[in-house]
Amino acid sequence: MNQPENQFPLPVRFNPIIRTYMLLYVAFFMFISVIGIILLPIWFLGVGQWWSRHYFHKLQCELTERSLHFRKGILVEVEKTIPLENIQDVTFVAGPVLRYFDLCILKFETAGQNSSQANDMELIGIIDAQTFRTQILEQRQKLIATRSNQQPINTDQKLLTEIRDTLRDIRQLLQNNLKESNA
């Protein structure tokens, strides 16, 4: 069964509940600070609602054939582009508070990451994040395979093949040791 090819660029949709999550997230940190407690009514009665609504509308993310683009921010806009071949892993995080809001975080680990050139990115509130994670990893694998003139392989199939071959080698060694001990 052939899977339909993705049409690039592949935009991501964010869950609108992220607005409530962000409003309460900032309010929590305001609550635990002395000055923030005074500002909480202003935050809940207008500023926080305005901020969370605009933050949500500024969120953009899309997967292209070669990279992942992300944009966020209101006063300070942050725009990141990560080449797919630099992505080493995509981690799926969903703690109890995030699960309550039906949200999750995708964290990207990139190659050559150190404090001076950190190219980390976290995406929160992606609708159908598991599928998006799979699409990123599959596109990364296709890109690497085309650059090395190889066919993309299913990593699960490759792992199972390696396990099978290792078990055959072990069986052969056991049979040879059994023949030697009987002789």
TORDOKOL-220779 format. One record per residue: residue number from 1; residue in three letters; chain; y, x, z of N, C-alpha, C in turn. Coordinates in nm, 4 decimals, m for minus. Each point is the difference from the previous one (the first is absolute). Layout:
N
<NUM, "Ala", "A", <Y, X, Z>, <Y, X, Z>, <Y, X, Z>>
...
END
This chain:
183
<1, "Met", "A", <m0.1173, 0.0843, 0.0000>, <0.1173, m0.0843, 0.0000>, <0.1238, 0.0890, 0.0000>>
<2, "Asn", "A", <0.0825, m0.0159, m0.0982>, <0.1206, 0.0817, m0.0104>, <0.1129, m0.0626, 0.0793>>
<3, "Gln", "A", <0.0709, 0.0842, 0.0708>, <0.1166, m0.0466, 0.0747>, <0.1201, 0.0048, m0.0925>>
<4, "Pro", "A", <0.0917, m0.0973, 0.0127>, <0.1185, 0.0049, m0.0848>, <0.0860, 0.1199, 0.0363>>
<5, "Glu", "A", <0.0565, 0.0620, m0.1030>, <0.0871, 0.1151, 0.0224>, <0.1318, m0.0457, 0.0619>>
<6, "Asn", "A", <0.0524, 0.0815, 0.0893>, <0.1284, m0.0304, 0.0628>, <0.1125, 0.0189, m0.1005>>
<7, "Gln", "A", <0.0978, m0.0873, 0.0048>, <0.1192, 0.0114, m0.0829>, <0.1055, 0.0741, 0.0803>>
<8, "Phe", "A", <0.0480, 0.1113, m0.0521>, <0.0975, 0.0808, 0.0720>, <0.1386, m0.0238, m0.0543>>
<9, "Pro", "A", <0.1016, 0.0086, 0.0831>, <m0.0050, 0.0217, 0.1445>, <m0.0523, m0.1242, 0.0725>>
<10, "Leu", "A", <m0.0715, 0.0258, 0.1080>, <m0.0614, m0.1046, 0.0801>, <0.0852, m0.0201, 0.1255>>
<11, "Pro", "A", <0.0826, m0.1051, 0.0043>, <0.0860, m0.0209, 0.1173>, <m0.0792, m0.0545, 0.1185>>
<12, "Val", "A", <0.0524, 0.0252, 0.1185>, <m0.0622, m0.0441, 0.1237>, <0.0838, m0.1134, 0.0581>>
<13, "Arg", "A", <m0.0674, m0.0967, 0.0566>, <0.0704, m0.1079, 0.0707>, <m0.0155, 0.0235, 0.1493>>
<14, "Phe", "A", <0.1089, m0.0257, 0.0728>, <m0.0001, 0.0170, 0.1446>, <m0.0037, m0.1367, 0.0678>>
<15, "Asn", "A", <m0.0696, m0.0057, 0.1133>, <m0.0128, m0.1224, 0.0774>, <0.1350, m0.0347, 0.0632>>
<16, "Pro", "A", <0.0533, m0.1205, m0.0192>, <0.1300, m0.0369, 0.0573>, <0.0034, 0.0035, 0.1531>>
<17, "Ile", "A", <m0.1151, m0.0053, 0.0644>, <m0.0042, 0.0036, 0.1471>, <0.0498, 0.1344, 0.0529>>
<18, "Ile", "A", <0.0114, 0.0990, m0.0894>, <0.0512, 0.1310, 0.0408>, <0.1414, m0.0129, 0.0565>>
<19, "Arg", "A", <0.0749, m0.1001, m0.0456>, <0.1360, m0.0212, 0.0532>, <m0.0056, m0.0282, 0.1496>>
<20, "Thr", "A", <m0.0887, m0.0895, 0.0424>, <m0.0134, m0.0316, 0.1426>, <m0.0501, 0.1204, 0.0771>>
<21, "Tyr", "A", <m0.0977, 0.0701, m0.0574>, <m0.0543, 0.1191, 0.0657>, <0.1094, 0.1041, 0.0224>>
<22, "Met", "A", <0.0804, 0.0276, m0.1027>, <0.1060, 0.1001, 0.0125>, <0.1067, m0.0443, 0.1008>>
<23, "Leu", "A", <0.0335, m0.1280, 0.0004>, <0.0978, m0.0537, 0.0951>, <m0.0479, 0.0230, 0.1429>>
<24, "Leu", "A", <m0.1265, m0.0317, 0.0276>, <m0.0545, 0.0176, 0.1347>, <m0.0266, 0.1464, 0.0334>>
<25, "Tyr", "A", <m0.0339, 0.0793, m0.0974>, <m0.0257, 0.1427, 0.0198>, <0.1260, 0.0700, 0.0509>>
<26, "Val", "A", <0.1117, m0.0241, m0.0673>, <0.1267, 0.0606, 0.0422>, <0.0441, m0.0583, 0.1338>>
<27, "Ala", "A", <m0.0194, m0.1301, 0.0187>, <0.0380, m0.0647, 0.1258>, <m0.0770, 0.0590, 0.1179>>
<28, "Phe", "A", <m0.1257, 0.0350, m0.0210>, <m0.0788, 0.0609, 0.1071>, <0.0640, 0.1310, 0.0466>>
<29, "Phe", "A", <0.0395, 0.0829, m0.0948>, <0.0612, 0.1275, 0.0373>, <0.1386, m0.0190, 0.0592>>
<30, "Met", "A", <0.0690, m0.1038, m0.0418>, <0.1282, m0.0310, 0.0631>, <m0.0226, m0.0455, 0.1444>>
<31, "Phe", "A", <m0.1054, m0.0763, 0.0222>, <m0.0305, m0.0529, 0.1324>, <m0.0339, 0.1112, 0.0991>>
<32, "Ile", "A", <m0.0700, 0.1026, m0.0452>, <m0.0385, 0.1067, 0.0926>, <0.1119, 0.1014, 0.0234>>
<33, "Ser", "A", <0.1107, m0.0139, m0.0729>, <0.1146, 0.0869, 0.0273>, <0.1067, m0.0796, 0.0750>>
<34, "Val", "A", <0.0784, 0.0672, 0.0789>, <0.1005, m0.0669, 0.0831>, <0.1097, m0.0623, m0.0866>>
<35, "Ile", "A", <0.0522, 0.0740, m0.0950>, <0.1088, m0.0497, m0.0844>, <m0.0517, m0.1096, m0.0927>>
<36, "Gly", "A", <m0.1239, 0.0138, m0.0461>, <m0.0575, m0.0960, m0.0929>, <m0.0127, m0.1390, 0.0589>>
<37, "Ile", "A", <m0.0236, m0.0101, 0.1316>, <m0.0137, m0.1316, 0.0636>, <0.1292, m0.0802, m0.0178>>
<38, "Ile", "A", <0.1116, 0.0662, 0.0083>, <0.1288, m0.0666, m0.0173>, <0.0160, m0.0494, m0.1445>>
<39, "Leu", "A", <m0.0544, 0.0743, m0.0956>, <0.0152, m0.0341, m0.1413>, <m0.1050, m0.0985, m0.0525>>
<40, "Leu", "A", <m0.1009, m0.0326, 0.0816>, <m0.1062, m0.0888, m0.0463>, <0.0503, m0.1369, m0.0483>>
<41, "Pro", "A", <0.0919, m0.0671, 0.0714>, <0.0471, m0.1298, m0.0521>, <0.0654, 0.0119, m0.1379>>
<42, "Ile", "A", <0.0774, 0.1052, m0.0213>, <0.0636, 0.0203, m0.1300>, <m0.1069, 0.0247, m0.1065>>
<43, "Trp", "A", <m0.1023, 0.0780, 0.0379>, <m0.1082, 0.0301, m0.0931>, <m0.0725, m0.1279, m0.0436>>
<44, "Phe", "A", <m0.0381, m0.0849, 0.0987>, <m0.0760, m0.1202, m0.0327>, <0.0849, m0.1093, m0.0647>>
<45, "Leu", "A", <0.1283, m0.0042, 0.0293>, <0.0840, m0.1080, m0.0520>, <0.0597, 0.0278, m0.1374>>
<46, "Gly", "A", <m0.0244, 0.1146, m0.0570>, <0.0551, 0.0199, m0.1336>, <m0.0287, 0.1337, m0.0627>>
<47, "Val", "A", <0.0349, 0.1066, 0.0674>, <m0.0119, 0.1328, m0.0603>, <m0.1460, 0.0317, m0.0344>>
<48, "Gly", "A", <m0.0897, m0.0271, 0.0911>, <m0.1419, 0.0300, m0.0231>, <m0.0594, m0.0828, m0.1115>>
<49, "Gln", "A", <0.0387, m0.1267, m0.0046>, <m0.0505, m0.0862, m0.1070>, <0.0525, 0.0468, m0.1358>>
<50, "Trp", "A", <0.1290, 0.0341, m0.0049>, <0.0586, 0.0509, m0.1233>, <m0.0698, 0.1293, m0.0420>>
<51, "Trp", "A", <m0.0176, 0.0918, 0.0970>, <m0.0612, 0.1299, m0.0287>, <m0.1434, m0.0160, m0.0501>>
<52, "Ser", "A", <m0.0813, m0.0805, 0.0700>, <m0.1405, m0.0143, m0.0398>, <m0.0122, m0.0682, m0.1368>>
<53, "Arg", "A", <0.0862, m0.0968, m0.0287>, <m0.0036, m0.0682, m0.1299>, <0.0346, 0.0983, m0.1125>>
<54, "His", "A", <0.1074, 0.0771, 0.0172>, <0.0395, 0.0962, m0.1032>, <m0.0993, 0.1157, m0.0120>>
<55, "Tyr", "A", <m0.0556, 0.0432, 0.1116>, <m0.1013, 0.1056, m0.0034>, <m0.1189, m0.0451, m0.0856>>
<56, "Phe", "A", <m0.0444, m0.1233, 0.0223>, <m0.1132, m0.0540, m0.0747>, <0.0326, m0.0073, m0.1497>>
<57, "His", "A", <0.1185, m0.0452, m0.0348>, <0.0368, m0.0139, m0.1406>, <0.0188, 0.1349, m0.0696>>
<58, "Lys", "A", <0.0282, 0.1058, 0.0750>, <0.0166, 0.1336, m0.0585>, <m0.1332, 0.0741, m0.0163>>
<59, "Leu", "A", <m0.1066, m0.0487, 0.0656>, <m0.1300, 0.0665, m0.0108>, <m0.0524, m0.0103, m0.1425>>
<60, "Gln", "A", <m0.0366, 0.1131, m0.0550>, <m0.0589, 0.0044, m0.1333>, <m0.1075, 0.1079, m0.0013>>
<61, "Cys", "A", <m0.1079, m0.0295, m0.0664>, <m0.1057, 0.0990, m0.0175>, <m0.0745, m0.0345, m0.1279>>
<62, "Glu", "A", <m0.0321, 0.1039, m0.0767>, <m0.0801, m0.0225, m0.1195>, <m0.0875, 0.1209, m0.0280>>
<63, "Leu", "A", <m0.1153, m0.0298, m0.0538>, <m0.0952, 0.1020, m0.0403>, <0.0105, 0.0161, m0.1505>>
<64, "Thr", "A", <0.0235, 0.1223, m0.0450>, <0.0018, 0.0282, m0.1432>, <m0.1264, 0.0787, m0.0343>>
<65, "Glu", "A", <m0.0135, 0.0367, m0.1246>, <m0.1193, 0.0742, m0.0420>, <m0.0099, 0.1362, 0.0668>>
<66, "Arg", "A", <0.1148, 0.0580, 0.0382>, <0.0003, 0.1361, 0.0532>, <0.0564, 0.0145, 0.1410>>
<67, "Ser", "A", <0.0661, m0.1042, 0.0524>, <0.0651, 0.0170, 0.1303>, <0.0147, m0.1330, 0.0730>>
<68, "Leu", "A", <0.0437, 0.0125, 0.1239>, <0.0276, m0.1144, 0.0857>, <0.1473, 0.0076, 0.0374>>
<69, "His", "A", <0.0755, m0.1049, m0.0298>, <0.1439, m0.0059, 0.0291>, <0.0238, m0.0983, 0.1135>>
<70, "Phe", "A", <0.0905, 0.0371, 0.0914>, <0.0315, m0.0838, 0.1151>, <0.1486, 0.0087, 0.0285>>
<71, "Arg", "A", <0.0601, m0.1150, 0.0332>, <0.1427, m0.0046, 0.0330>, <0.0199, m0.0969, 0.1158>>
<72, "Lys", "A", <0.0839, 0.0405, 0.0967>, <0.0352, m0.0850, 0.1122>, <0.1364, 0.0420, 0.0523>>
<73, "Gly", "A", <0.0573, m0.0826, 0.0873>, <0.1229, 0.0366, 0.0679>, <0.1155, m0.0921, m0.0310>>
<74, "Ile", "A", <0.0944, m0.0070, 0.0938>, <0.1203, m0.0812, m0.0174>, <0.1204, 0.0925, m0.0059>>
<75, "Leu", "A", <0.0340, 0.0606, 0.1108>, <0.1125, 0.0938, 0.0015>, <m0.0392, 0.1337, m0.0616>>
<76, "Val", "A", <m0.1162, 0.0470, 0.0376>, <m0.0534, 0.1241, m0.0554>, <m0.1236, m0.0367, m0.0805>>
<77, "Glu", "A", <0.0102, 0.0130, m0.1315>, <m0.1141, m0.0318, m0.0848>, <m0.0888, 0.1221, m0.0149>>
<78, "Val", "A", <m0.1287, m0.0238, 0.0133>, <m0.0997, 0.1050, m0.0159>, <m0.0848, m0.0362, m0.1201>>
<79, "Glu", "A", <m0.0131, 0.0955, m0.0917>, <m0.0836, m0.0200, m0.1174>, <m0.0930, 0.1189, m0.0103>>
<80, "Lys", "A", <m0.1304, m0.0272, m0.0070>, <m0.0991, 0.1063, m0.0077>, <m0.0905, m0.0230, m0.1196>>
<81, "Thr", "A", <m0.0392, 0.1092, m0.0605>, <m0.0981, m0.0027, m0.1074>, <m0.1061, 0.1032, 0.0350>>
<82, "Ile", "A", <m0.1236, m0.0438, 0.0033>, <m0.1102, 0.0902, 0.0311>, <m0.0926, 0.0039, m0.1215>>
<83, "Pro", "A", <m0.0192, 0.1172, m0.0594>, <m0.0966, 0.0113, m0.1094>, <m0.1411, m0.0321, 0.0514>>
<84, "Leu", "A", <m0.0752, m0.0747, m0.0768>, <m0.1330, m0.0431, 0.0448>, <m0.0932, 0.1176, 0.0259>>
<85, "Glu", "A", <0.0130, 0.1075, m0.0786>, <m0.0915, 0.1127, 0.0217>, <0.0262, 0.0709, 0.1328>>
<86, "Asn", "A", <0.1168, m0.0224, 0.0622>, <0.0294, 0.0603, 0.1303>, <m0.0519, m0.0827, 0.1166>>
<87, "Ile", "A", <m0.0371, m0.1236, m0.0244>, <m0.0493, m0.0861, 0.1081>, <m0.1419, 0.0416, 0.0348>>
<88, "Gln", "A", <m0.0194, 0.0390, 0.1260>, <m0.1317, 0.0401, 0.0470>, <m0.0759, m0.1176, 0.0606>>
<89, "Asp", "A", <0.0719, m0.0866, 0.0724>, <m0.0655, m0.1131, 0.0649>, <0.1012, m0.1110, 0.0217>>
<90, "Val", "A", <m0.0491, m0.1211, 0.0019>, <0.0806, m0.1175, 0.0319>, <m0.0667, m0.0647, 0.1201>>
<91, "Thr", "A", <0.0706, m0.0006, 0.1133>, <m0.0543, m0.0524, 0.1248>, <0.0491, m0.1415, 0.0225>>
<92, "Phe", "A", <m0.0900, m0.0852, 0.0405>, <0.0288, m0.1402, 0.0281>, <0.0089, m0.0164, 0.1510>>
<93, "Val", "A", <0.1162, m0.0438, 0.0524>, <0.0209, m0.0153, 0.1438>, <0.0373, m0.1450, 0.0293>>
<94, "Ala", "A", <m0.0712, m0.0604, 0.0964>, <0.0325, m0.1367, 0.0407>, <m0.0302, m0.0141, 0.1490>>
<95, "Gly", "A", <0.0994, 0.0243, 0.0833>, <m0.0156, m0.0147, 0.1439>, <0.0081, m0.1456, 0.0416>>
<96, "Pro", "A", <m0.0118, m0.0280, 0.1301>, <m0.0007, m0.1391, 0.0464>, <0.1289, m0.0765, m0.0306>>
<97, "Val", "A", <0.1144, 0.0653, 0.0143>, <0.1270, m0.0684, m0.0281>, <0.0125, m0.0263, m0.1494>>
<98, "Leu", "A", <m0.0359, 0.0980, m0.0808>, <0.0051, m0.0190, m0.1448>, <m0.0965, m0.1097, m0.0444>>
<99, "Arg", "A", <m0.1203, m0.0025, 0.0579>, <m0.0957, m0.1049, m0.0360>, <0.0510, m0.1376, 0.0405>>
<100, "Tyr", "A", <0.0714, m0.0087, 0.1124>, <0.0571, m0.1277, 0.0429>, <0.0955, m0.0536, m0.1064>>
<101, "Phe", "A", <0.0778, 0.0895, m0.0609>, <0.0936, m0.0395, m0.1047>, <m0.0650, 0.0002, m0.1393>>
<102, "Asp", "A", <m0.1322, 0.0267, m0.0070>, <m0.0728, 0.0078, m0.1254>, <0.0613, 0.1065, m0.0918>>
<103, "Leu", "A", <0.0299, 0.1160, 0.0589>, <0.0581, 0.1128, m0.0719>, <m0.0891, 0.1223, 0.0158>>
<104, "Cys", "A", <0.0244, 0.1007, m0.0798>, <m0.0673, 0.1288, 0.0133>, <0.0915, 0.1078, m0.0557>>
<105, "Ile", "A", <m0.0353, 0.1239, 0.0284>, <0.0765, 0.1149, m0.0477>, <m0.0925, 0.0857, m0.0854>>
<106, "Leu", "A", <0.0489, 0.0411, m0.1161>, <m0.0696, 0.0990, m0.0812>, <0.0733, 0.1319, 0.0167>>
<107, "Lys", "A", <m0.0717, 0.1035, 0.0442>, <0.0580, 0.1334, 0.0168>, <m0.0589, 0.0913, m0.1064>>
<108, "Phe", "A", <0.0871, 0.0789, m0.0599>, <m0.0410, 0.0893, m0.1073>, <0.0068, 0.1435, 0.0479>>
<109, "Glu", "A", <m0.1109, 0.0728, m0.0161>, <m0.0045, 0.1426, 0.0302>, <0.0017, 0.0735, m0.1334>>
<110, "Thr", "A", <0.0889, 0.0980, m0.0093>, <0.0146, 0.0712, m0.1269>, <m0.0398, 0.1465, 0.0149>>
<111, "Ala", "A", <m0.0267, 0.0620, m0.1128>, <m0.0395, 0.1406, m0.0026>, <0.1181, 0.0888, 0.0351>>
<112, "Gly", "A", <m0.0280, 0.1118, 0.0664>, <0.1035, 0.0971, 0.0318>, <0.1008, m0.0504, 0.1000>>
<113, "Gln", "A", <m0.0438, m0.0873, 0.0872>, <0.0937, m0.0608, 0.0932>, <0.0249, 0.0942, 0.1180>>
<114, "Asn", "A", <0.1255, 0.0337, 0.0225>, <0.0397, 0.0720, 0.1194>, <0.1356, m0.0533, 0.0426>>
<115, "Ser", "A", <0.0548, 0.0517, 0.1080>, <0.1237, m0.0565, 0.0540>, <0.1182, 0.0128, m0.0948>>
<116, "Ser", "A", <0.0031, 0.1033, m0.0835>, <0.1149, 0.0179, m0.0883>, <m0.0090, m0.0806, m0.1289>>
<117, "Gln", "A", <m0.1203, m0.0332, m0.0424>, <m0.0135, m0.0756, m0.1232>, <m0.0834, m0.1260, 0.0201>>
<118, "Ala", "A", <0.0127, m0.0627, 0.1134>, <m0.0782, m0.1194, 0.0297>, <0.0322, m0.1092, m0.1014>>
<119, "Asn", "A", <m0.1028, m0.0499, m0.0621>, <0.0156, m0.1061, m0.0983>, <m0.0841, m0.1181, 0.0448>>
<120, "Asp", "A", <0.0243, m0.0433, 0.1223>, <m0.0768, m0.1095, 0.0539>, <0.0691, m0.1318, m0.0313>>
<121, "Met", "A", <m0.0782, m0.1049, m0.0003>, <0.0556, m0.1303, m0.0284>, <m0.0857, m0.1032, 0.0708>>
<122, "Glu", "A", <0.0661, m0.0972, 0.0581>, <m0.0678, m0.1115, 0.0632>, <0.0520, m0.1284, m0.0614>>
<123, "Leu", "A", <m0.0914, m0.0856, m0.0394>, <0.0358, m0.1301, m0.0546>, <m0.0525, m0.1068, 0.0942>>
<124, "Ile", "A", <0.0873, m0.0864, 0.0457>, <m0.0398, m0.1053, 0.0915>, <0.0182, m0.1351, m0.0672>>
<125, "Gly", "A", <m0.0968, m0.0873, 0.0222>, <0.0127, m0.1380, m0.0446>, <m0.0398, m0.0274, m0.1426>>
<126, "Ile", "A", <m0.0807, 0.0857, m0.0607>, <m0.0442, m0.0239, m0.1378>, <m0.1021, m0.1135, 0.0005>>
<127, "Ile", "A", <0.0206, m0.0943, m0.0907>, <m0.0970, m0.1079, m0.0161>, <m0.1220, 0.0568, m0.0707>>
<128, "Asp", "A", <m0.1182, m0.0258, 0.0549>, <m0.1273, 0.0492, m0.0524>, <m0.0006, 0.1528, m0.0066>>
<129, "Ala", "A", <0.0250, 0.0613, 0.1146>, <0.0138, 0.1458, 0.0093>, <m0.1296, 0.0736, m0.0344>>
<130, "Gln", "A", <m0.1148, m0.0571, 0.0353>, <m0.1273, 0.0677, m0.0295>, <m0.0197, 0.0149, m0.1514>>
<131, "Thr", "A", <0.0330, m0.1041, m0.0752>, <m0.0128, 0.0060, m0.1454>, <0.0977, 0.1017, m0.0576>>
<132, "Phe", "A", <0.1225, 0.0016, 0.0523>, <0.0994, 0.0959, m0.0475>, <m0.0453, 0.1434, 0.0288>>
<133, "Arg", "A", <m0.0571, 0.0219, 0.1168>, <m0.0524, 0.1316, 0.0365>, <m0.1070, 0.0434, m0.0999>>
<134, "Thr", "A", <m0.0902, m0.0914, m0.0323>, <m0.1060, 0.0293, m0.0964>, <0.0580, 0.0313, m0.1378>>
<135, "Gln", "A", <0.1003, m0.0754, m0.0423>, <0.0629, 0.0242, m0.1299>, <0.0648, 0.1378, m0.0054>>
<136, "Ile", "A", <0.0653, 0.0405, 0.1094>, <0.0628, 0.1324, 0.0051>, <m0.1054, 0.1094, m0.0139>>
<137, "Leu", "A", <m0.1076, m0.0108, 0.0780>, <m0.1030, 0.1038, m0.0029>, <m0.0718, 0.0036, m0.1350>>
<138, "Glu", "A", <m0.0252, m0.1167, m0.0602>, <m0.0640, m0.0027, m0.1312>, <0.0899, 0.0611, m0.1070>>
<139, "Gln", "A", <0.1293, m0.0328, 0.0031>, <0.0923, 0.0558, m0.0993>, <0.0141, 0.1502, 0.0188>>
<140, "Arg", "A", <0.0000, 0.0449, 0.1258>, <0.0057, 0.1439, 0.0287>, <m0.1216, 0.0691, m0.0601>>
<141, "Gln", "A", <m0.1164, m0.0603, 0.0197>, <m0.1234, 0.0586, m0.0518>, <0.0012, 0.0035, m0.1531>>
<142, "Lys", "A", <0.0481, m0.1063, m0.0639>, <0.0098, m0.0024, m0.1466>, <0.0946, 0.1079, m0.0497>>
<143, "Leu", "A", <0.1134, 0.0157, 0.0674>, <0.0979, 0.1004, m0.0402>, <m0.0575, 0.1403, 0.0104>>
<144, "Ile", "A", <m0.0667, 0.0289, 0.1085>, <m0.0603, 0.1321, 0.0187>, <m0.1101, 0.0231, m0.1026>>
<145, "Ala", "A", <m0.0787, m0.1037, m0.0285>, <m0.1089, 0.0134, m0.0972>, <0.0544, 0.0254, m0.1403>>
<146, "Thr", "A", <0.1076, m0.0664, m0.0384>, <0.0552, 0.0229, m0.1338>, <0.0630, 0.1380, m0.0117>>
<147, "Arg", "A", <0.0548, 0.0490, 0.1081>, <0.0594, 0.1350, m0.0049>, <m0.1062, 0.1080, m0.0079>>
<148, "Ser", "A", <m0.1175, m0.0270, 0.0549>, <m0.1065, 0.1003, m0.0056>, <m0.1027, m0.0343, m0.1080>>
<149, "Asn", "A", <0.0329, m0.0974, m0.0866>, <m0.0863, m0.0422, m0.1112>, <m0.1386, m0.0418, 0.0457>>
<150, "Gln", "A", <m0.0065, m0.0686, 0.1128>, <m0.1255, m0.0532, 0.0513>, <0.0101, m0.1510, 0.0044>>
<151, "Gln", "A", <m0.1148, m0.0613, 0.0020>, <m0.0025, m0.1442, 0.0185>, <0.0197, m0.0295, 0.1483>>
<152, "Pro", "A", <0.0786, m0.1043, 0.0341>, <0.0128, m0.0347, 0.1403>, <m0.1352, m0.0453, 0.0547>>
<153, "Ile", "A", <m0.0297, 0.0423, 0.1213>, <m0.1282, m0.0357, 0.0598>, <0.0241, m0.0815, 0.1244>>
<154, "Asn", "A", <m0.0979, m0.0784, 0.0299>, <0.0044, m0.0785, 0.1217>, <m0.0391, 0.0929, 0.1147>>
<155, "Thr", "A", <0.0868, 0.0182, 0.0979>, <m0.0272, 0.0958, 0.1076>, <m0.1210, m0.0428, 0.0818>>
<156, "Asp", "A", <m0.0239, m0.1283, 0.0153>, <m0.1188, m0.0458, 0.0723>, <m0.1260, 0.0390, m0.0762>>
<157, "Gln", "A", <0.0011, m0.0179, m0.1313>, <m0.1148, 0.0351, m0.0827>, <m0.0257, 0.1502, 0.0059>>
<158, "Lys", "A", <0.1060, 0.0791, m0.0048>, <m0.0141, 0.1460, 0.0069>, <m0.0617, 0.0406, 0.1334>>
<159, "Leu", "A", <0.0468, m0.0598, 0.1087>, <m0.0526, 0.0320, 0.1322>, <m0.1472, m0.0375, 0.0102>>
<160, "Leu", "A", <m0.0368, m0.1176, m0.0496>, <m0.1392, m0.0427, 0.0041>, <m0.0884, 0.0927, m0.0840>>
<161, "Thr", "A", <0.0498, 0.0456, m0.1118>, <m0.0754, 0.0918, m0.0848>, <m0.0230, 0.1332, 0.0721>>
<162, "Glu", "A", <0.1038, 0.0500, 0.0668>, <m0.0139, 0.1245, 0.0754>, <m0.1003, m0.0157, 0.1142>>
<163, "Ile", "A", <0.0029, m0.1127, 0.0687>, <m0.0949, m0.0250, 0.1094>, <m0.1421, m0.0056, m0.0550>>
<164, "Arg", "A", <m0.0192, m0.0695, m0.1120>, <m0.1329, m0.0090, m0.0624>, <m0.0525, 0.1385, m0.0355>>
<165, "Asp", "A", <0.0834, 0.0821, m0.0620>, <m0.0427, 0.1342, m0.0395>, <m0.0339, 0.0855, 0.1214>>
<166, "Thr", "A", <0.0775, m0.0124, 0.1050>, <m0.0275, 0.0756, 0.1230>, <m0.1320, m0.0439, 0.0622>>
<167, "Leu", "A", <m0.0248, m0.1307, 0.0010>, <m0.1276, m0.0501, 0.0547>, <m0.1192, 0.0489, m0.0835>>
<168, "Arg", "A", <0.0157, 0.0072, m0.1321>, <m0.1070, 0.0534, m0.0852>, <m0.0284, 0.1459, 0.0349>>
<169, "Asp", "A", <0.1073, 0.0781, 0.0207>, <m0.0174, 0.1406, 0.0371>, <m0.0722, 0.0129, 0.1334>>
<170, "Ile", "A", <0.0367, m0.0828, 0.0956>, <m0.0641, 0.0042, 0.1328>, <m0.1467, m0.0383, m0.0121>>
<171, "Arg", "A", <m0.0303, m0.1047, m0.0785>, <m0.1386, m0.0428, m0.0190>, <m0.0826, 0.1126, m0.0632>>
<172, "Gln", "A", <0.0584, 0.0668, m0.0986>, <m0.0707, 0.1092, m0.0663>, <m0.0283, 0.1143, 0.0974>>
<173, "Leu", "A", <0.0999, 0.0342, 0.0838>, <m0.0196, 0.1056, 0.0996>, <m0.1077, m0.0384, 0.1003>>
<174, "Leu", "A", <m0.0008, m0.1258, 0.0449>, <m0.1032, m0.0450, 0.0945>, <m0.1388, 0.0039, m0.0631>>
<175, "Gln", "A", <m0.0095, m0.0413, m0.1246>, <m0.1303, 0.0040, m0.0682>, <m0.0478, 0.1435, m0.0162>>
<176, "Asn", "A", <0.0907, 0.0916, m0.0337>, <m0.0388, 0.1419, m0.0143>, <m0.0425, 0.0570, 0.1351>>
<177, "Asn", "A", <0.0702, m0.0329, 0.1067>, <m0.0375, 0.0501, 0.1330>, <m0.1352, m0.0587, 0.0442>>
<178, "Leu", "A", <m0.0262, m0.1261, m0.0335>, <m0.1266, m0.0622, 0.0350>, <m0.1158, 0.0643, m0.0756>>
<179, "Lys", "A", <0.0205, 0.0310, m0.1291>, <m0.1041, 0.0667, m0.0795>, <m0.0286, 0.1385, 0.0543>>
<180, "Glu", "A", <0.1066, 0.0735, 0.0409>, <m0.0184, 0.1351, 0.0542>, <m0.0735, m0.0029, 0.1322>>
<181, "Ser", "A", <0.0278, m0.0975, 0.0838>, <m0.0658, m0.0073, 0.1317>, <m0.1442, m0.0431, m0.0129>>
<182, "Asn", "A", <m0.0376, m0.0788, m0.1032>, <m0.1375, m0.0421, m0.0230>, <m0.0820, 0.1100, m0.0661>>
<183, "Ala", "A", <0.0649, 0.0920, m0.0660>, <m0.0729, 0.1044, m0.0731>, <m0.0444, 0.1129, 0.0884>>
END
